[in-house]
Amino acid sequence: MTQTNTTTLQYTLPTEHIVATVVQEARPFNVVAPLVLNEIQPLGMGTTWQKVILPTTTAAGVAEGDDLVAAARTPTRAYTILSEVGLSTELTRLAEETSRLDRQIMLWAESQGRAIAQKVTGDLCALFADLHGGAPVGTSGQNIAVADFVEAMYTLDNANAAGQKRCVLHPRQVADLFVALTGSGAIYQNLPELVRSGVLPEGQPAAGFVGQLFGVPIYQTTEVDTANGGADRVGAMFTAEAMAFVQLRPITVEYDYDASRRAREIVVTAAYGVCEIVDAFGVPIVTDA
């Protein structure tokens, strides 16, 4: 009769359990991807993803019986090249024999999943600076002001940006905004629209969510890029179709034992791409770092 004993338990850890734990650990660090357009590249369709963007058109009045003349419409496209990201950790047999193997694998896999989630967030944050033709709101070297937030809202409204606005800022920008709203002399000290409950108004938890101002949810992440020699941070306000996150392979955890090296390899990877879609549907917010 085959037995499950202390030795086999020490060296057996279901991959499904590892993957579930990694995804759970990565989720809080995956801030921006849920806020933009999410697409999946079907298997076998290559590494290039593209989306056709129709030009903006206008309608005009016509008199009865007039023949309508077709207007030329030249679409553009947004595209991204999908690629892999990942990292690997190798645990030696000796390390396994002198520590809790199951916990070691879980700890390393969790940290690797977290690193990939931060990489995804960082790649999307890197697109912020080019939104709205690279023309930001805010002032270099100055703390974010409520007026900057309102100006970003106006910029999107003026561009007829479709959908719910959302704002992603660096924690420094968020802190400065909260001070501007609630600090000494602020005229918004009891602002009811500012909610710091950690969940969206409909009660759903959201990674990085810190509050809602004038109906715009605010998120924070340390992955927001610097600008102007590190003097500033480049947050952004946008709607979902400003950018896209295209996934070919979700976070995947694999591990294998190499007998000749007496080591176990833990590999965590993902395959995806990011890109800007509608430039006018987002605007950078550049303020003091």
Secondary structure, DSSP 8 states (H G I E B T S, - for coil): -----HHHHHT---HHHHHHHHHHHHGGG--SGGGSEEEE--TTS-SEEEEEE----------TT----------EEEEEE-EEEEEEEEEEHHHHHTS-HHHHHHHHHHHHHHHHHHHHHHHHHTTGGGGGGG--BS-TTS---HHHHHHHHHHHHHTT--S--EEEE-HHHHHHHHHHHHSTT-TTTT-TT---SSB-TTS-B-TTEEEEETTEEEEE-TT--EETTTTEEEEEEE-GGGEEEEEEEEEEEEEEEETTTTEEEEEEEEEEEEEE--GGGEEEEEEE-
